[in-house]
Amino acid sequence: MITGHVFDATALLDLATGKTIYLRARLRASIAQHATIVLPAAALARAWQLVPDHGRSVLERLPRLQVVHVDDLDEVIAQQTGLLAAIASDLPADAAQAAWSARWRRWPLLTATPEAYSSIPGVQVEPIP
């Protein structure tokens, strides 16, 4: 069985800036265990918007890692993400796609803002310590 984690934009921001050691440790553990890390395309785009210049090299290299998979935002996923966001009207599109990716795979969603996902059923949230 394939296992892994989904990173939202706040997790990507933390990873890229080194705010905590947790995300970098999670990345190293995923590489060692051959566990997949999913980056929703909308979350990756939001991270590119938020991350300062000194952290952008991490965002540039991350999708090329063997354990990393970028979830596209095609028409089907856009529809399902939008419907999921309708449940929590204050949830931005990048967070909604992250929730969709985590719920669809039944994998934990790593985030610095666990409260943002509290109204989304079926999402296992793992707060960044």
Buried (B, 14 or more C-beta within 10 A) or exposed (E): EEEBBBBBBBBBBBBBBEBBEBBBEBBEEBBEEEBBBBBBBBBBBBBBEBBEEEBEEBBEEBEEEEBBBBBEBEEEBBEBBEEBBEEBEEBBBBBBBBBBBBBBBEBBBBBBBBEBBEEBEEBBBBBBE
